[in-house]
Amino acid sequence: MIEASLLIGMREACVVLDVSSASIYRDLEPAVAIPAVKSVTPSPRALVPEERTAVLDALNSDEFADKSPAQVFHTFLDRGQYLASVSTMYRILKSVMPVVDRRAVARHPHRPMPQLLATAPNQVWSWDITKLKAAGHFLCLYVILDIFSRYVVGWMLASRESSRIASVLIEETYRRQGIKPGALILHSDRGSPMTAGTTYELLNRLEIEPSHSRPRVSNDNPFSEAQFKTFKYSPGFPGTFGRPDDALAHSRRLFAWYNNEHHHSALGYLTPAQVHFGVHGPVLDQRALTLARASELHPDRFVNGASIPKRPQPVVWINRPKNSASTIAPGSSQPSLPIPQATESSRLTGQTGSALFQLLPKLQPSVSHPC
């Protein structure tokens, strides 16, 4: 092969002899000597096997099983004993097991992500408490929201957070909305009034299914949080209320506006009351008719034809699964609810004649922190 390569070249010789040139070049390279493994000479300062065993037994003992090597080291120093340095303790642990956090820390249980679906009003409610700053103290505003229609079905202003106060509001709203047993899910965060035994006793008696956010995850209660922002960022919202009566009057005005006048973007710019009581059909028909007339009068301005009015979402999720459909099948209908009379709905809009306020006389203000 070498002689042939000298006469006609290596590439032509490999072609004639049908041999891979890579194999020839690899064989021509000198063999690389494998370096000998160096023997490790133990340091004269290293612990003897008996001392290593004593250190390992101390670290794995019941007293120090959940203590870091630094804590073990200083504990033995306080007792007048020296076993080994902190770094040596770590080396000994690493030689027999993976070094992990040995401290006794809380292991929080896994909290499943709540996944709630509403296809009509009064299927899922969300409630929360926010603070309103008044002169010298804070007031607590309790709000219950229907997540499908964004309608505020009940609210209350009190001077402190209390599960008993919340129970009065929940039961009163439950009765006024005509909820059937077993038909409602009540979602909230994990505040003390929400997880109190008094609240759970009421929910069990009314056959309401409770649902809670995961700890420290505000996104699990998005509708209440968004409604509070709308409330507190409204143009007329004061930084501080002078008296509780001022906060009560402002809340009455704002919730009446929010339910009956506010065109909500998630509802196709319908009002929460229109969607909640199922009277939005004629409103959408009127919008479609108006757009059709405008398209007929000025077809050049509607290049793609008459616009279709926005419609409310047919399904509303809290933490919608990734593999679920965002809409329901076309043609599916949503149940409509009767519109209550003004006298019946007064208790849901914070009127002074409401039993909610009659049952809760002047409470002593509680000192708290604003949300």
C-alpha positions in Angstrom: 0.0 0.0 0.0 2.8 2.4 0.9 4.6 1.6 -2.4 1.5 2.1 -4.4 0.8 5.4 -2.8 4.3 6.6 -3.6 3.7 5.8 -7.3 0.1 7.0 -7.9 -0.9 8.8 -4.7 -2.7 7.7 -1.6 -6.2 8.5 -2.8 -5.8 6.6 -6.1 -4.2 3.7 -4.4 -7.2 3.4 -1.9 -9.6 3.5 -4.8 -7.8 0.8 -6.7 -7.4 -1.5 -3.7 -10.9 -0.6 -2.4 -9.6 0.5 1.0 -10.8 3.4 3.2 -8.2 6.1 3.4 -9.3 6.9 6.9 -8.3 3.4 8.0 -4.9 3.7 6.3 -4.1 7.1 8.0 -5.3 5.8 11.4 -2.9 2.8 11.1 0.0 5.0 10.1 -0.4 7.2 13.3 1.8 6.2 16.2 0.1 4.5 19.0 -0.6 6.7 22.0 0.6 5.3 25.3 -2.1 5.1 28.0 -0.9 7.0 31.0 -0.5 5.0 34.1 -2.9 5.6 36.9 -1.1 7.4 39.7 -1.4 6.0 43.1 -2.9 8.3 45.6 -0.9 8.6 48.7 -3.1 9.3 51.7 -2.3 12.5 53.6 -0.7 12.0 56.9 -3.2 14.5 58.3 -6.2 12.4 57.1 -8.5 10.8 59.7 -8.0 7.2 60.4 -10.9 4.8 59.6 -12.0 4.8 63.3 -12.2 8.6 63.4 -14.2 8.7 60.1 -16.6 6.2 61.5 -17.0 8.3 64.6 -17.7 11.4 62.6 -20.2 9.7 60.4 -22.0 8.1 63.4 -22.3 11.5 65.0 -23.7 13.2 61.8 -26.3 10.4 61.4 -27.3 10.2 65.0 -30.9 11.0 66.0 -29.6 14.2 67.7 -27.9 15.6 64.6 -29.6 13.9 61.7 -31.4 17.1 60.7 -28.5 19.5 61.6 -25.9 20.9 59.2 -22.2 20.0 59.7 -21.5 23.5 60.9 -24.1 23.2 63.7 -22.8 19.7 64.6 -19.2 21.1 64.7 -20.1 24.0 67.1 -22.3 21.8 69.3 -19.3 19.5 69.9 -17.1 22.5 70.5 -19.5 23.6 73.3 -19.2 20.2 74.8 -15.4 20.3 74.7 -15.0 17.8 71.9 -13.4 18.1 68.4 -14.2 15.5 65.9 -13.2 17.1 62.6 -13.4 20.3 60.7 -16.6 21.4 58.9 -15.1 20.8 55.5 -14.0 17.3 56.5 -17.5 16.5 57.7 -18.8 17.5 54.3 -16.2 15.3 52.5 -17.1 12.3 54.6 -20.8 12.8 53.9 -20.1 13.2 50.2 -18.1 10.0 50.1 -21.1 7.9 51.4 -24.2 9.8 50.2 -25.3 12.8 48.2 -25.0 16.0 50.2 -28.5 17.5 50.6 -30.1 20.0 52.9 -30.2 18.3 56.3 -32.0 21.0 58.2 -35.5 20.4 59.5 -37.6 22.6 57.2 -41.3 22.6 56.6 -42.5 20.4 53.8 -45.6 22.1 52.5 -48.1 19.6 51.1 -48.9 19.8 47.4 -51.9 22.0 46.7 -53.7 21.1 43.4 -54.4 24.0 41.1 -58.2 24.8 41.2 -59.9 24.5 37.8 -63.4 25.8 37.8 -65.8 26.1 34.9 -68.9 28.3 34.6 -71.3 28.1 31.7 -74.1 30.1 33.2 -74.7 32.6 36.0 -74.8 31.4 39.6 -72.6 28.3 39.0 -69.4 29.7 40.4 -69.0 32.6 42.8 -65.7 34.2 43.8 -65.4 36.3 47.0 -62.7 38.2 48.8 -62.2 41.0 51.3 -60.3 44.3 50.7 -59.5 47.2 53.0 -60.7 50.8 52.6 -58.8 53.4 54.5 -60.8 55.6 56.7 -59.9 58.3 59.2 -57.9 56.5 61.9 -58.7 52.9 60.9 -59.5 50.6 58.0 -62.9 49.3 56.8 -63.4 45.8 55.4 -65.3 45.5 52.1 -66.7 42.0 51.5 -67.6 41.3 47.8 -69.1 38.2 46.2 -68.8 38.1 42.4 -70.4 35.8 39.8 -67.5 34.8 37.6 -69.6 34.1 34.5 -71.5 37.5 34.4 -69.0 39.5 36.6 -72.1 40.6 38.5 -71.6 41.6 42.1 -74.3 39.4 43.7 -73.6 40.6 47.3 -71.4 43.0 49.2 -71.0 44.3 52.7 -69.0 47.0 54.5 -67.8 46.1 58.1 -65.1 47.3 60.5 -63.3 44.0 60.8 -62.7 40.6 59.1 -64.9 38.0 60.6 -66.2 34.6 59.5 -69.5 35.3 61.2 -70.0 38.5 59.3 -69.0 36.7 56.1 -71.5 33.9 56.8 -74.3 36.4 57.1 -73.4 37.9 53.7 -73.0 34.5 52.0 -76.3 33.1 53.3 -78.3 36.3 52.6 -76.9 36.4 49.0 -77.6 32.7 48.6 -81.2 33.1 49.5 -81.7 36.2 47.4 -80.3 34.6 44.3 -82.5 31.5 44.7 -79.6 29.1 44.5 -80.5 25.4 44.7 -78.6 23.1 47.0 -75.6 21.5 45.4 -75.6 23.9 42.4 -73.0 26.5 43.5 -69.2 26.5 44.0 -67.8 29.3 46.2 -64.2 30.2 45.4 -61.9 32.3 47.6 -58.3 32.6 48.7 -57.1 31.0 52.0 -57.8 34.0 54.4 -58.9 33.2 57.9 -62.6 34.1 57.3 -62.6 31.9 54.2 -61.2 28.8 55.9 -62.8 29.3 59.3 -65.0 26.5 60.8 -68.0 28.9 60.9 -67.8 29.4 57.1 -67.4 25.7 56.5 -70.4 24.9 58.6 -72.5 27.3 56.6 -71.3 25.9 53.3 -72.0 22.4 54.4 -75.5 23.3 55.6 -76.3 25.1 52.3 -74.6 22.4 50.2 -72.2 24.8 48.6 -68.9 23.4 47.4 -65.9 25.3 48.7 -62.9 26.0 46.5 -59.6 27.7 47.5 -56.6 29.2 45.8 -53.2 27.8 46.2 -51.2 29.5 49.0 -49.5 32.7 47.8 -50.9 32.4 44.3 -53.1 35.5 43.6 -53.8 34.4 40.0 -56.0 31.6 41.3 -58.6 34.3 42.3 -58.4 36.6 39.3 -61.9 37.8 39.1 -62.1 39.2 42.6 -58.7 40.8 42.2 -59.6 42.4 38.9 -62.9 43.7 40.4 -61.1 45.3 43.3 -58.8 47.1 40.9 -61.8 48.5 39.0 -63.2 49.6 42.3 -60.1 51.3 43.7 -58.9 52.8 40.4 -62.2 54.4 39.5 -61.8 58.2 38.9 -63.8 59.2 42.0 -62.2 56.8 44.5 -60.7 58.8 47.4 -57.4 57.9 49.0 -59.0 58.1 52.5 -62.7 58.1 53.5 -63.7 60.6 56.2 -66.3 58.5 57.9 -67.7 54.9 57.4 -70.9 56.5 56.0 -68.8 58.1 53.3 -67.3 54.7 52.3 -70.8 53.1 52.4 -72.3 55.8 50.1 -69.4 55.6 47.7 -69.7 51.8 47.6 -73.4 52.0 46.8 -72.8 54.3 43.9 -69.9 52.4 42.5 -71.5 48.9 42.7 -74.7 50.3 41.1 -72.6 51.7 38.3 -70.5 48.5 37.9 -73.5 46.2 37.7 -75.8 48.3 35.6 -73.8 50.7 33.5 -70.2 49.4 33.2 -69.6 47.9 29.7 -67.3 45.0 30.6 -64.8 44.1 27.9 -64.9 40.3 28.8 -68.7 40.4 28.3 -68.6 41.8 24.8 -69.1 45.2 26.3 -72.4 44.3 27.9 -73.2 45.2 31.5 -72.9 42.5 34.2 -76.6 42.8 34.9 -77.6 42.2 31.3 -75.6 38.9 31.2 -76.5 37.8 34.7 -80.2 38.1 34.2 -80.1 36.9 30.6 -81.5 40.0 28.9 -78.5 40.7 26.6 -80.1 39.0 23.5 -82.1 42.0 22.4 -79.1 44.3 23.1 -76.9 42.2 20.7 -79.7 42.1 18.1 -79.9 45.9 18.2 -76.2 46.3 17.9 -76.2 43.9 14.9 -79.1 45.8 13.3 -77.3 49.2 13.8 -74.1 47.9 12.2 -76.0 46.4 9.3 -77.7 49.7 8.6 -74.4 51.6 8.8 -72.9 49.1 6.3 -75.7 49.6 3.9 -75.4 53.4 4.1 -71.6 53.4 3.8 -70.5 50.1 2.2 -67.1 51.7 1.3 -66.4 52.0 5.0 -67.1 48.4 5.7 -64.6 46.6 3.4 -65.2 43.2 5.0 -69.0 43.6 5.3 -71.0 44.5 8.4 -69.2 44.0 11.6 -70.5 41.3 14.0 -71.1 42.6 17.6 -68.9 41.1 20.3 -70.5 38.5 22.4 -69.8 37.4 26.0 -67.7 34.4 26.5 -69.8 31.2 26.4 -67.6 29.5 29.1 -65.5 31.1 31.9 -62.6 29.3 33.5 -60.5 29.7 36.5 -57.2 28.1 35.4 -58.5 26.6 32.2 -56.8 23.3 31.3 -54.5 23.6 28.3 -56.2 20.8 26.4 -59.8 22.2 26.9 -61.8 24.1 24.3 -62.2 27.8 24.9 -65.7 27.8 23.6 -68.8 25.6 23.6 -70.5 24.1 20.6 -72.4 26.6 18.4 -76.1 26.7 19.0 -75.8 25.8 22.7 -78.1 27.9 24.9 -77.5 29.4 28.2 -80.3 29.5 30.8 -81.9 32.9 31.5 -82.7 34.0 35.0 -85.7 36.2 35.9 -85.1 39.8 36.7 -85.8 40.5 40.4 -87.9 43.4 41.4 -86.3 46.5 42.7 -87.4 45.7 46.3 -85.8 42.2 46.0 -82.5 43.4 44.7 -82.0 46.2 47.1 -80.2 44.0 49.6 -77.7 43.1 46.9 -76.7 46.7 46.2 -76.0 47.8 49.7 -79.1 49.8 50.5 -79.5 51.0 54.1 -82.7 49.0 54.4 -80.9 45.7 53.8 -80.9 43.1 56.5 -77.2 42.9 56.1 -76.8 46.2 57.7 -79.6 45.8 60.1 -78.0 42.6 61.5 -74.6 44.3 61.8 -74.8 47.4 64.0 -71.9 49.7 64.7 -68.9 47.5 65.2 -65.7 48.6 66.8 -63.1 49.4 64.1 -60.3 47.0 63.8 -56.7 48.2 63.2 -55.3 46.4 60.1 -53.1 47.0 57.1 -54.4 48.0 53.7 -54.4 45.6 50.8 
